[in-house]
Amino acid sequence: MGTIKINSTTGAKIFIDNVVASVTINKQSKTFNVSNGQHQIYAKAAWCSSQPLKVNVTDQKTTIVTLNSFKHETLFKAAFMLLAGLLLFTKNMIFAVLAAIVFLYPLYYLTFGKNNYLQLSEKTIT
């Protein structure tokens, strides 16, 4: 039996070999004992999901998988809030246009890029 440890920075359902293994909550780690061999892991949150990740599990290794939301999510949230705040205080429409442009990046991940919203990455420790 091998071990898969999943560190999550976002909430999602974890699937191992197409079976729901767990529901994770922000900043939570879960450990699973699985049989040796190759396993497919993916995560799903509402209608968004991750690409499947194939991991090889052996007795001597702990496979650590990190689950994150889309790249630079916090940066874009902060930029959007800053621009929205500047719009409210200055009433300058250029900030509305810039906020709309910044909003388009996360909007892609919630629509056409829904299968790439969550990201899984693997690290193996012996």
C-alpha positions in Angstrom: 0.0 0.0 0.0 1.2 3.5 -0.9 0.3 6.9 0.4 -1.1 9.9 -1.4 -1.3 13.2 0.5 -3.3 16.0 -0.9 -2.6 19.6 0.2 -5.5 21.9 -0.7 -5.6 25.7 -0.9 -9.2 25.6 -2.2 -12.3 23.5 -1.6 -13.1 20.7 -4.0 -14.1 17.0 -4.2 -11.1 14.7 -4.8 -11.5 11.7 -7.1 -9.1 8.8 -7.2 -9.7 6.4 -10.0 -13.1 8.0 -10.8 -14.3 7.4 -7.2 -15.0 10.2 -4.8 -12.2 9.9 -2.2 -12.9 13.1 -0.1 -14.2 16.6 0.1 -11.4 19.0 0.9 -11.7 22.4 2.6 -9.4 25.4 2.3 -5.9 24.9 3.8 -6.5 21.3 4.6 -4.4 18.1 4.0 -5.8 14.7 3.5 -3.9 11.4 3.3 -5.1 8.3 1.4 -3.7 4.8 1.5 -4.0 3.3 -2.0 -2.7 0.1 -3.7 0.6 0.2 -5.5 0.6 1.2 -9.1 -0.7 4.0 -11.3 -3.7 6.0 -10.1 -5.6 8.9 -11.7 -6.5 11.9 -9.5 -8.7 14.8 -10.4 -10.6 17.5 -8.5 -14.0 19.0 -9.1 -15.7 22.1 -7.6 -19.2 22.9 -8.8 -18.9 22.8 -12.6 -15.2 23.5 -12.7 -12.5 20.8 -12.5 -8.8 20.0 -13.0 -7.1 18.0 -15.6 -6.5 14.4 -14.5 -3.1 13.7 -12.9 -1.6 10.2 -13.2 0.6 9.3 -10.2 2.7 6.1 -9.6 2.4 4.9 -6.0 4.8 2.5 -4.3 5.4 1.3 -0.7 8.5 3.4 -0.2 7.2 6.7 -1.4 4.6 9.3 -0.2 3.2 11.1 -3.2 2.2 14.7 -2.3 -0.3 16.4 -4.6 -1.1 20.1 -4.3 -4.5 21.4 -5.3 -4.7 25.1 -6.3 -7.2 27.3 -8.1 -6.2 29.0 -11.4 -2.9 30.7 -11.7 -2.6 34.2 -10.2 -6.2 34.1 -8.8 -5.4 36.3 -5.7 -3.5 38.8 -7.9 -6.5 39.3 -10.2 -9.0 39.5 -7.3 -6.8 42.2 -5.7 -6.5 44.2 -9.0 -10.2 44.0 -9.6 -11.0 45.2 -6.1 -8.5 48.0 -6.4 -9.9 49.2 -9.7 -13.5 49.0 -8.5 -12.5 51.0 -5.4 -10.8 53.7 -7.6 -13.9 53.8 -9.7 -16.1 54.5 -6.7 -13.9 57.2 -5.3 -12.9 59.0 -8.5 -15.9 58.3 -10.8 -13.4 58.0 -13.6 -14.7 55.6 -16.3 -11.2 54.4 -17.3 -11.2 52.4 -14.0 -14.4 50.7 -15.1 -12.9 49.7 -18.4 -9.7 48.4 -16.7 -11.8 46.5 -14.1 -13.8 44.9 -16.9 -10.6 43.8 -18.7 -9.2 42.4 -15.4 -12.5 40.5 -14.9 -12.2 38.7 -18.3 -9.2 36.6 -17.2 -11.0 34.8 -14.3 -14.2 34.7 -16.4 -12.4 32.5 -18.9 -11.7 29.9 -16.2 -15.3 29.9 -15.1 -16.6 29.3 -18.7 -14.5 27.9 -21.5 -11.5 27.0 -19.3 -13.7 25.3 -16.6 -11.6 22.1 -16.9 -8.5 24.0 -16.0 -9.8 26.0 -13.1 -8.3 23.7 -10.6 -4.6 22.7 -10.9 -3.0 19.5 -9.4 0.8 19.2 -9.1 2.8 16.2 -7.9 5.8 16.0 -5.7 7.3 12.7 -4.5 9.1 12.2 -1.2 11.0 9.0 -0.5 
